[in-house]
Amino acid sequence: MILSRKWLNEFVDVSDISDREFDEAMTLSGSKVETVTALDESLKNVVVGKILSMEKHPDSDHMWVCQIDVGQAEPTQIVTGAWNIHVGDLVPVAQHKSLLPNGTKIEKGKLRGVVSNGMLCSLKELSLTAEHDYPYAVITPAALLNDYKPLDPEKPSIPADIKAGDKVFGPVVCGKVLECETQSYGQYHTTLDIGGATASPDTACSNLHAGDLVAYNTKTDSICTLEDLHAEQKEFPHCIADGIFVLNEDVKPGDDMAKVIGADDHVVEFEITPNRPDCLSVIGLAREASATFGRPLKLHTPEVKGCGGSIAELVDIDIEDGDLCPRYTARMVKNVKIQPSPAWMRERLRNSGVRPINNIVDITNYVMLEYGQPMHAFDFSCVEGNHIIVRTAREGETIQTLDGNQRKLTPSMLCICDENRPVCVAGVMGGANSEIVGDTAMVLFESANFNGTSVHRTAAALNMRTDASSRYEKGLDPMNTLKAVERACELVELLGAGEVVEGVMDVIAKDSNPVTVKLEPEKVNGLLGTDVSREEMVRILEALDFKVEGDTIHVPSWRSDVEHYSDIAEEVARFYGYNNIPDTLSNGLTARRGLTDIQQTENLLGSVCRAAGYDEIITYSFISPTY
């Protein structure tokens, strides 16, 4: 489990505790820390810069000499070959003696005789991508005709001496950029010479500057991209979708880029034992941190406004095997708007080791990390008959999972199905036939509880262990499904990702009985060799959300590992402090033991047989009884 300390602080404030103290205390209290990583250690001396001016390099036809405000008394000079920047842009600047995430060290130098005091950075150089991390920074380049290099020199489709006004094809002519002004982020207003006349198209193409030759469509009043010209990128060497990361954040020159991109976080990797699936979540680890450091736990109760309608009128849900699926909880969202998640969500997912995709998928991953409850979102238009059936697969059934592979299912595998086919392998992975895509309009959020052994066997048989299956196979809290789906729908409303339909479908096929354990301080102290007071034991247990009424301990639903007084003793020992338990000799009574009559008879028969010359074999015990 990878934990963002910034995210953890939302639930329990431990911001004043150093990484070393946090590591040692959490490990001693039973949550073993493997590594602690300060993300900003790999990104040093990289700041936000504002481009003040750009001049052509005197000895290069593709380089710019830029004066950049980096929040200091004087601007700094940077030489770059980037084609997608303009005066006024805010960009990442790796200054003299800076360090990039890939280990590259940047120092000042000269590029073709001109001093450059560092480097402007692309997303790739910050170990980020536009597709997943900063979707707004996707670059759409225009086809620059003066950059054209024909694949077949014998038959160029664009003359090398093309000039403003020359026809390219159909309504497309050559235009010379006279001016290019930034209107707003990613939007530019241009003035073109199109041969005896001018045009003023607006464009999202960011690689335009005065003097460039472009393909201008007179019919649509637009500047053409490579796709518009049906051209290959290698024909236009500098017209690439890679370039400097132009920021659209609320930042100013001199701001630390580590903070801007969320790398001012410290992430902790925990080794979570199989008996503690509750700690595979931010909230679970927050409970542990709260008890470890004696800090208050701040939990949030999700609130969903809803928009009317009724989920009961839209979907039916049936569970055929309550042992394999004790509980299935669902909510519906209509008028879904698929778009990138906000920066804060993408940052938390990224720092937790999860790749952002889009708002709906990100919400399911976010809730899984926060609550420890895996979720799935179906494109409801793909659910035939508006009927969800939780059943085992039928002989011969197959499903194409989200990873693109066709999977052969067996009757032992639990699936989520519509009236005709499986749409999800329960607890493992969804099907491609109900994937969330750009035109998805209605989404069913699934928050279910599945049998851990069943999920483990299915994942192993299909050779596809996922984040969801690794949680389910350890045995999850069935009481968590409702809270998780409510949190998901709260986030839908918070992000403006859709309208949540009123009502919840909560099908409980098998009740889970609350567990109680008797509080026996004498037995606990006898087992531990301690003299912990009853009051201290109660304090420790209540800090972990156990409820104590008289001599009865009500075990929280998420602590399926506690069912005996010895488990209570372990909880007391963890937070009393193993290092506070004195070294003592065992003072318990040792019962006198001996062989039973049956054991004595078996031993006698064995010795008689051996004395008579028979050979004795001892077979392996860990084999199938059928052998």
C-alpha angles and dihedrals in degrees: 000000000000112000126196108216090207089057091045091056089065088069103030123012109231095143092123093057117094122234091250093052091045092049095049097043096046092047092050091050091054106268101109114215115212101180140352117207128190102209094203091061088082095047114057134163094002111135142171114271132189118216108234100175141357126205129178113258108253092227103035136060095208106037130091129207106216132192108210133191108223096172096272133115092264130033118249126231120236127178115209140170093209117131100192102069133095140183109286096029119135110224140168111263121199101205130203109304096013129148127221126205093253089060096258114146116210124208133170119268144138129285110199090336098313121111116245117188095201139318141287111237134228123207090257091057088054089050091249136116133216092222096059109013109032109014092173089065095065107131121223107192125205119230104257107205093200087060094055117130110177118225089219109041090194094062111030113181091205118046115240090229096050114149140186112301096021114133117247098180136316110336092346117107136171115267128190116218109237096171137004118189128181110240099177136329108319094355124105135184115213138189114210133193104219096177115289092355140053135231130197109203123170116225145177091217107116101190096080127116137160111289097028119130114225139180107250122195106215092193097055096027090232140126112244126241125208088264091055089054093044086234131150119242093235088064088063104041098187098038094093134144090234123087147114116331104249107201125228096182132113094263139127135212112288097028114140109255091212089067093041094057095037096254090128086090132105115219124203123203114209130196101223116198118228093250092062108059088149087072091061086088140066091242092049092052090043089059089052092047091047092055093040096053099027093241124144117262114231110202124180126221109216116236122200120190098193127201105236131266124092129263089208089067092052107045142023120208125197129178115204098186117036092185091062095038113024094173138016120186124182142172131188130229123192133190089033118193111205109207140129117295119247119273095255092057094044089050094052093046092047093049089050092055097258123124115230114236112166137322098273097044090042091054091056091049092044092054091046090055095042100043101019090236115126113223137190131204120208127200092237094205086070094055104097116220092009085261127129114201120185106206143130118272120268122238110281097013119140136185135196105226126211091266089066097250124129109233126201110218129209130207090256093063119095114224140180106233142177120217093288112024147007114276097179140019099234113250094354116065141331126247125256088231091073101031120147107250137168096278097044108134105173126037131190112207112212121202108172142160117229133185107268096216091051092051092047093052093046094049091048093047092050092041092229114119110180137181088261096049092046088059099041094049090062092058119260133217109267089204090065098069096082096047091049096051090046090053091050092053091045088056091048089058093042092053095041088237096142147314118289114225115227119260139032129246103218111172113185110191096171128024120227114219118225114247123230129186128191116247106233109170094180093055091045092051091044091054094045099038090235140121100222114162122240089242092056091049091052091048092053093047094047090049085060092050095256111144116225120198112175106306094340122099115201106209116217114247091243093059100075089154093071117082107121138053089251088062089053088050089055091053091050092048093050095056100029083059127253088229089058094057108100123230106255138160115251109267097186124113118263114215118224110244136193142163119289121238090258093050091049091050092049091050091049093049090049093052092047091051093048091048089052091058101261121143117236124213127194112205128207113274098205099070135099113287088232090072 
